[in-house]
Amino acid sequence: MRRMKRTRLVGVTVAAALVVGGVLALGAGDVWRSADSTNQGVLPIEVQEAVLDALVGPDGEYAAYATYAAILEEYGDVNPFASILVSEARHIDALKQVLDRYQVPYPDENPYLGTLEAPGSLAEAAQLGVDAEIANVALYEEQLDAATGFPDIVKVFVSLQTASQERHLPSFERAVARLDKGGDAGLMFRAQADGA
C-alpha cells in the first residue's frame, strides 16, 4: 500500500531563505527568486519566516499543490482534487505577491513537485486531503500572530485559511463520507466540482 510521502527538502529551509541579498543558491537544481535587499528590512524576520512557511513549509501551499498534483497524475482528472489544485495555485500566487512586495527571496519553483507519491486509493487520497487541509488551517492560525501589525499579510493569511477551512476541507470531508458509504469513487469524483 502506497502512502503519500511529504519529504523535507534537504538544504531548503525557511531560515536559509532569509539570507539578505541577491540570489540564493541552496544546492544544485534549487531555483530561488532573486530579491533586491533594499526593502528587506521593512518586514521583520519573524514575519518573513511566517510567509515563507506558508509557502514552502511542509503544511504550506507548495506542498498542498504538489500533493494534489501527484494524486491527479495517478488517478486522472478527478474532483475535488482538480478544482482545489486550481485554488492552490491562486494561494501560491497570493503568497508570492506578498513576498515580492516586501522583496523577500523565495523558491520560484515548487520544490515538492515530483517528490510525492499518491496514496493507494482515492479513499486514502480523500482522507489525506482532509488531513492536509486541517494542517494548513492550523499553519495559518500559528502564523497570524507573527503577522500582527501587517494588515495586508493578515488579510492574505485569513483569506487563505478561510478557503482551506470553509471550502477545501468540507469538500474532502464530503468525499470521505461518500466513499465510506460505498459510493462509486469514479462517478463521485468526476461530478461537478465543489467551489474552491
C-alpha positions as protocol buffer text, in pm:
chain_id: "A"
residue {
  index: 1
  type: MET
  ca { x: 0 y: 0 z: 0 }
}
residue {
  index: 2
  type: ARG
  ca { x: 147 y: 332 z: -106 }
}
residue {
  index: 3
  type: ARG
  ca { x: 111 y: 635 z: 115 }
}
residue {
  index: 4
  type: MET
  ca { x: 172 y: 998 z: 36 }
}
residue {
  index: 5
  type: LYS
  ca { x: 517 y: 1094 z: 149 }
}
residue {
  index: 6
  type: ARG
  ca { x: 587 y: 1455 z: 235 }
}
residue {
  index: 7
  type: THR
  ca { x: 960 y: 1489 z: 220 }
}
residue {
  index: 8
  type: ARG
  ca { x: 1157 y: 1756 z: 398 }
}
residue {
  index: 9
  type: LEU
  ca { x: 1370 y: 1938 z: 150 }
}
residue {
  index: 10
  type: VAL
  ca { x: 1740 y: 1895 z: 204 }
}
residue {
  index: 11
  type: GLY
  ca { x: 1910 y: 2229 z: 209 }
}
residue {
  index: 12
  type: VAL
  ca { x: 1589 y: 2426 z: 158 }
}
residue {
  index: 13
  type: THR
  ca { x: 1472 y: 2576 z: 485 }
}
residue {
  index: 14
  type: VAL
  ca { x: 1283 y: 2884 z: 580 }
}
residue {
  index: 15
  type: ALA
  ca { x: 1583 y: 3015 z: 771 }
}
residue {
  index: 16
  type: ALA
  ca { x: 1805 y: 2981 z: 464 }
}
residue {
  index: 17
  type: ALA
  ca { x: 1559 y: 3193 z: 268 }
}
residue {
  index: 18
  type: LEU
  ca { x: 1627 y: 3486 z: 494 }
}
residue {
  index: 19
  type: VAL
  ca { x: 1988 y: 3544 z: 390 }
}
residue {
  index: 20
  type: VAL
  ca { x: 1995 y: 3909 z: 285 }
}
residue {
  index: 21
  type: GLY
  ca { x: 2068 y: 3999 z: -75 }
}
residue {
  index: 22
  type: GLY
  ca { x: 2091 y: 3850 z: -418 }
}
residue {
  index: 23
  type: VAL
  ca { x: 2003 y: 3511 z: -550 }
}
residue {
  index: 24
  type: LEU
  ca { x: 2015 y: 3226 z: -301 }
}
residue {
  index: 25
  type: ALA
  ca { x: 2171 y: 2904 z: -423 }
}
residue {
  index: 26
  type: LEU
  ca { x: 2096 y: 2628 z: -175 }
}
residue {
  index: 27
  type: GLY
  ca { x: 2221 y: 2338 z: -379 }
}
residue {
  index: 28
  type: ALA
  ca { x: 2221 y: 2201 z: -728 }
}
residue {
  index: 29
  type: GLY
  ca { x: 1891 y: 2250 z: -903 }
}
residue {
  index: 30
  type: ASP
  ca { x: 1731 y: 2478 z: -642 }
}
residue {
  index: 31
  type: VAL
  ca { x: 1595 y: 2791 z: -806 }
}
residue {
  index: 32
  type: TRP
  ca { x: 1520 y: 3088 z: -581 }
}
residue {
  index: 33
  type: ARG
  ca { x: 1363 y: 3409 z: -695 }
}
residue {
  index: 34
  type: SER
  ca { x: 1606 y: 3695 z: -673 }
}
residue {
  index: 35
  type: ALA
  ca { x: 1528 y: 3980 z: -439 }
}
residue {
  index: 36
  type: ASP
  ca { x: 1674 y: 4325 z: -407 }
}
residue {
  index: 37
  type: SER
  ca { x: 1788 y: 4367 z: -45 }
}
residue {
  index: 38
  type: THR
  ca { x: 1695 y: 4737 z: -28 }
}
residue {
  index: 39
  type: ASN
  ca { x: 1349 y: 4677 z: 122 }
}
residue {
  index: 40
  type: GLN
  ca { x: 1403 y: 4356 z: 320 }
}
residue {
  index: 41
  type: GLY
  ca { x: 1449 y: 4535 z: 650 }
}
residue {
  index: 42
  type: VAL
  ca { x: 1089 y: 4659 z: 630 }
}
residue {
  index: 43
  type: LEU
  ca { x: 949 y: 4316 z: 713 }
}
residue {
  index: 44
  type: PRO
  ca { x: 1066 y: 4173 z: 1048 }
}
residue {
  index: 45
  type: ILE
  ca { x: 1235 y: 3835 z: 1033 }
}
residue {
  index: 46
  type: GLU
  ca { x: 951 y: 3656 z: 1216 }
}
residue {
  index: 47
  type: VAL
  ca { x: 701 y: 3785 z: 958 }
}
residue {
  index: 48
  type: GLN
  ca { x: 928 y: 3680 z: 672 }
}
residue {
  index: 49
  type: GLU
  ca { x: 951 y: 3334 z: 829 }
}
residue {
  index: 50
  type: ALA
  ca { x: 572 y: 3316 z: 866 }
}
residue {
  index: 51
  type: VAL
  ca { x: 506 y: 3397 z: 500 }
}
residue {
  index: 52
  type: LEU
  ca { x: 783 y: 3166 z: 380 }
}
residue {
  index: 53
  type: ASP
  ca { x: 649 y: 2883 z: 597 }
}
residue {
  index: 54
  type: ALA
  ca { x: 303 y: 2935 z: 447 }
}
residue {
  index: 55
  type: LEU
  ca { x: 456 y: 2898 z: 100 }
}
residue {
  index: 56
  type: VAL
  ca { x: 741 y: 2648 z: 144 }
}
residue {
  index: 57
  type: GLY
  ca { x: 673 y: 2470 z: 473 }
}
residue {
  index: 58
  type: PRO
  ca { x: 559 y: 2105 z: 483 }
}
residue {
  index: 59
  type: ASP
  ca { x: 198 y: 2215 z: 551 }
}
residue {
  index: 60
  type: GLY
  ca { x: 216 y: 2514 z: 317 }
}
residue {
  index: 61
  type: GLU
  ca { x: 79 y: 2589 z: -26 }
}
residue {
  index: 62
  type: TYR
  ca { x: 361 y: 2441 z: -236 }
}
residue {
  index: 63
  type: ALA
  ca { x: 325 y: 2109 z: -51 }
}
residue {
  index: 64
  type: ALA
  ca { x: -55 y: 2110 z: -89 }
}
residue {
  index: 65
  type: TYR
  ca { x: -28 y: 2181 z: -461 }
}
residue {
  index: 66
  type: ALA
  ca { x: 228 y: 1905 z: -514 }
}
residue {
  index: 67
  type: THR
  ca { x: 20 y: 1660 z: -309 }
}
residue {
  index: 68
  type: TYR
  ca { x: -292 y: 1715 z: -519 }
}
residue {
  index: 69
  type: ALA
  ca { x: -90 y: 1717 z: -842 }
}
residue {
  index: 70
  type: ALA
  ca { x: 52 y: 1373 z: -754 }
}
residue {
  index: 71
  type: ILE
  ca { x: -299 y: 1241 z: -689 }
}
residue {
  index: 72
  type: LEU
  ca { x: -425 y: 1379 z: -1021 }
}
residue {
  index: 73
  type: GLU
  ca { x: -130 y: 1227 z: -1203 }
}
residue {
  index: 74
  type: GLU
  ca { x: -213 y: 886 z: -1054 }
}
residue {
  index: 75
  type: TYR
  ca { x: -595 y: 892 z: -1084 }
}
residue {
  index: 76
  type: GLY
  ca { x: -669 y: 1135 z: -1365 }
}
residue {
  index: 77
  type: ASP
  ca { x: -880 y: 1450 z: -1365 }
}
residue {
  index: 78
  type: VAL
  ca { x: -1085 y: 1380 z: -1051 }
}
residue {
  index: 79
  type: ASN
  ca { x: -1258 y: 1618 z: -813 }
}
residue {
  index: 80
  type: PRO
  ca { x: -1235 y: 1764 z: -563 }
}
residue {
  index: 81
  type: PHE
  ca { x: -859 y: 1744 z: -633 }
}
residue {
  index: 82
  type: ALA
  ca { x: -876 y: 1907 z: -978 }
}
residue {
  index: 83
  type: SER
  ca { x: -1075 y: 2209 z: -864 }
}
residue {
  index: 84
  type: ILE
  ca { x: -876 y: 2251 z: -543 }
}
residue {
  index: 85
  type: LEU
  ca { x: -546 y: 2232 z: -735 }
}
residue {
  index: 86
  type: VAL
  ca { x: -653 y: 2545 z: -927 }
}
residue {
  index: 87
  type: SER
  ca { x: -728 y: 2714 z: -595 }
}
residue {
  index: 88
  type: GLU
  ca { x: -389 y: 2612 z: -452 }
}
residue {
  index: 89
  type: ALA
  ca { x: -221 y: 2782 z: -749 }
}
residue {
  index: 90
  type: ARG
  ca { x: -404 y: 3104 z: -657 }
}
residue {
  index: 91
  type: HIS
  ca { x: -291 y: 3064 z: -295 }
}
residue {
  index: 92
  type: ILE
  ca { x: 70 y: 3029 z: -411 }
}
residue {
  index: 93
  type: ASP
  ca { x: 37 y: 3343 z: -624 }
}
residue {
  index: 94
  type: ALA
  ca { x: -107 y: 3539 z: -330 }
}
residue {
  index: 95
  type: LEU
  ca { x: 188 y: 3450 z: -107 }
}
residue {
  index: 96
  type: LYS
  ca { x: 440 y: 3522 z: -384 }
}
residue {
  index: 97
  type: GLN
  ca { x: 284 y: 3868 z: -428 }
}
residue {
  index: 98
  type: VAL
  ca { x: 335 y: 3937 z: -56 }
}
residue {
  index: 99
  type: LEU
  ca { x: 697 y: 3821 z: -73 }
}
residue {
  index: 100
  type: ASP
  ca { x: 759 y: 4026 z: -389 }
}
residue {
  index: 101
  type: ARG
  ca { x: 604 y: 4334 z: -226 }
}
residue {
  index: 102
  type: TYR
  ca { x: 848 y: 4309 z: 64 }
}
residue {
  index: 103
  type: GLN
  ca { x: 1135 y: 4188 z: -156 }
}
residue {
  index: 104
  type: VAL
  ca { x: 1188 y: 3863 z: 33 }
}
residue {
  index: 105
  type: PRO
  ca { x: 1354 y: 3584 z: -167 }
}
residue {
  index: 106
  type: TYR
  ca { x: 1169 y: 3256 z: -208 }
}
residue {
  index: 107
  type: PRO
  ca { x: 1190 y: 2941 z: -424 }
}
residue {
  index: 108
  type: ASP
  ca { x: 1025 y: 3037 z: -752 }
}
residue {
  index: 109
  type: GLU
  ca { x: 977 y: 2671 z: -847 }
}
residue {
  index: 110
  type: ASN
  ca { x: 772 y: 2435 z: -631 }
}
residue {
  index: 111
  type: PRO
  ca { x: 1038 y: 2211 z: -471 }
}
residue {
  index: 112
  type: TYR
  ca { x: 782 y: 1942 z: -375 }
}
residue {
  index: 113
  type: LEU
  ca { x: 670 y: 1869 z: -732 }
}
residue {
  index: 114
  type: GLY
  ca { x: 776 y: 1522 z: -838 }
}
residue {
  index: 115
  type: THR
  ca { x: 884 y: 1422 z: -487 }
}
residue {
  index: 116
  type: LEU
  ca { x: 548 y: 1297 z: -359 }
}
residue {
  index: 117
  type: GLU
  ca { x: 371 y: 969 z: -424 }
}
residue {
  index: 118
  type: ALA
  ca { x: -7 y: 929 z: -444 }
}
residue {
  index: 119
  type: PRO
  ca { x: -188 y: 707 z: -192 }
}
residue {
  index: 120
  type: GLY
  ca { x: -304 y: 361 z: -298 }
}
residue {
  index: 121
  type: SER
  ca { x: -671 y: 455 z: -336 }
}
residue {
  index: 122
  type: LEU
  ca { x: -899 y: 752 z: -385 }
}
residue {
  index: 123
  type: ALA
  ca { x: -1043 y: 688 z: -37 }
}
residue {
  index: 124
  type: GLU
  ca { x: -694 y: 728 z: 112 }
}
residue {
  index: 125
  type: ALA
  ca { x: -638 y: 1033 z: -107 }
}
residue {
  index: 126
  type: ALA
  ca { x: -959 y: 1194 z: 17 }
}
residue {
  index: 127
  type: GLN
  ca { x: -858 y: 1134 z: 379 }
}
residue {
  index: 128
  type: LEU
  ca { x: -515 y: 1275 z: 301 }
}
residue {
  index: 129
  type: GLY
  ca { x: -692 y: 1586 z: 166 }
}
residue {
  index: 130
  type: VAL
  ca { x: -882 y: 1621 z: 496 }
}
residue {
  index: 131
  type: ASP
  ca { x: -560 y: 1587 z: 696 }
}
residue {
  index: 132
  type: ALA
  ca { x: -367 y: 1828 z: 471 }
}
residue {
  index: 133
  type: GLU
  ca { x: -635 y: 2097 z: 492 }
}
residue {
  index: 134
  type: ILE
  ca { x: -660 y: 2065 z: 872 }
}
residue {
  index: 135
  type: ALA
  ca { x: -282 y: 2110 z: 892 }
}
residue {
  index: 136
  type: ASN
  ca { x: -300 y: 2408 z: 656 }
}
residue {
  index: 137
  type: VAL
  ca { x: -568 y: 2579 z: 868 }
}
residue {
  index: 138
  type: ALA
  ca { x: -353 y: 2522 z: 1179 }
}
residue {
  index: 139
  type: LEU
  ca { x: -48 y: 2663 z: 999 }
}
residue {
  index: 140
  type: TYR
  ca { x: -226 y: 2991 z: 930 }
}
residue {
  index: 141
  type: GLU
  ca { x: -356 y: 3003 z: 1287 }
}
residue {
  index: 142
  type: GLU
  ca { x: 4 y: 2982 z: 1410 }
}
residue {
  index: 143
  type: GLN
  ca { x: 135 y: 3238 z: 1160 }
}
residue {
  index: 144
  type: LEU
  ca { x: -134 y: 3502 z: 1215 }
}
residue {
  index: 145
  type: ASP
  ca { x: 26 y: 3616 z: 1540 }
}
residue {
  index: 146
  type: ALA
  ca { x: 356 y: 3681 z: 1364 }
}
residue {
  index: 147
  type: ALA
  ca { x: 183 y: 3894 z: 1100 }
}
residue {
  index: 148
  type: THR
  ca { x: 15 y: 4128 z: 1351 }
}
residue {
  index: 149
  type: GLY
  ca { x: 97 y: 4484 z: 1253 }
}
residue {
  index: 150
  type: PHE
  ca { x: 94 y: 4399 z: 880 }
}
residue {
  index: 151
  type: PRO
  ca { x: -276 y: 4414 z: 782 }
}
residue {
  index: 152
  type: ASP
  ca { x: -204 y: 4326 z: 419 }
}
residue {
  index: 153
  type: ILE
  ca { x: -39 y: 4000 z: 524 }
}
residue {
  index: 154
  type: VAL
  ca { x: -307 y: 3925 z: 785 }
}
residue {
  index: 155
  type: LYS
  ca { x: -571 y: 3972 z: 514 }
}
residue {
  index: 156
  type: VAL
  ca { x: -396 y: 3721 z: 285 }
}
residue {
  index: 157
  type: PHE
  ca { x: -348 y: 3469 z: 568 }
}
residue {
  index: 158
  type: VAL
  ca { x: -713 y: 3495 z: 677 }
}
residue {
  index: 159
  type: SER
  ca { x: -835 y: 3462 z: 317 }
}
residue {
  index: 160
  type: LEU
  ca { x: -624 y: 3151 z: 254 }
}
residue {
  index: 161
  type: GLN
  ca { x: -715 y: 2999 z: 589 }
}
residue {
  index: 162
  type: THR
  ca { x: -1085 y: 3060 z: 521 }
}
residue {
  index: 163
  type: ALA
  ca { x: -1061 y: 2892 z: 180 }
}
residue {
  index: 164
  type: SER
  ca { x: -898 y: 2587 z: 337 }
}
residue {
  index: 165
  type: GLN
  ca { x: -1140 y: 2568 z: 629 }
}
residue {
  index: 166
  type: GLU
  ca { x: -1468 y: 2659 z: 461 }
}
residue {
  index: 167
  type: ARG
  ca { x: -1426 y: 2520 z: 109 }
}
residue {
  index: 168
  type: HIS
  ca { x: -1140 y: 2271 z: 71 }
}
residue {
  index: 169
  type: LEU
  ca { x: -1183 y: 2083 z: 399 }
}
residue {
  index: 170
  type: PRO
  ca { x: -1561 y: 2034 z: 360 }
}
residue {
  index: 171
  type: SER
  ca { x: -1507 y: 1913 z: 1 }
}
residue {
  index: 172
  type: PHE
  ca { x: -1268 y: 1645 z: 118 }
}
residue {
  index: 173
  type: GLU
  ca { x: -1487 y: 1556 z: 417 }
}
residue {
  index: 174
  type: ARG
  ca { x: -1783 y: 1502 z: 182 }
}
residue {
  index: 175
  type: ALA
  ca { x: -1564 y: 1285 z: -41 }
}
residue {
  index: 176
  type: VAL
  ca { x: -1457 y: 1072 z: 256 }
}
residue {
  index: 177
  type: ALA
  ca { x: -1820 y: 1036 z: 373 }
}
residue {
  index: 178
  type: ARG
  ca { x: -1938 y: 931 z: 26 }
}
residue {
  index: 179
  type: LEU
  ca { x: -1662 y: 676 z: -11 }
}
residue {
  index: 180
  type: ASP
  ca { x: -1726 y: 542 z: 340 }
}
residue {
  index: 181
  type: LYS
  ca { x: -2087 y: 478 z: 233 }
}
residue {
  index: 182
  type: GLY
  ca { x: -1965 y: 273 z: -61 }
}
residue {
  index: 183
  type: GLY
  ca { x: -2009 y: 542 z: -324 }
}
residue {
  index: 184
  type: ASP
  ca { x: -1865 y: 496 z: -670 }
}
residue {
  index: 185
  type: ALA
  ca { x: -1533 y: 677 z: -646 }
}
residue {
  index: 186
  type: GLY
  ca { x: -1510 y: 740 z: -1020 }
}
residue {
  index: 187
  type: LEU
  ca { x: -1856 y: 890 z: -1054 }
}
residue {
  index: 188
  type: MET
  ca { x: -1838 y: 1077 z: -725 }
}
residue {
  index: 189
  type: PHE
  ca { x: -1507 y: 1243 z: -801 }
}
residue {
  index: 190
  type: ARG
  ca { x: -1588 y: 1324 z: -1162 }
}
residue {
  index: 191
  type: ALA
  ca { x: -1908 y: 1504 z: -1060 }
}
residue {
  index: 192
  type: GLN
  ca { x: -1941 y: 1883 z: -1060 }
}
residue {
  index: 193
  type: ALA
  ca { x: -1658 y: 2039 z: -863 }
}
residue {
  index: 194
  type: ASP
  ca { x: -1720 y: 2189 z: -522 }
}
residue {
  index: 195
  type: GLY
  ca { x: -1629 y: 2558 z: -503 }
}
residue {
  index: 196
  type: ALA
  ca { x: -1266 y: 2608 z: -416 }
}
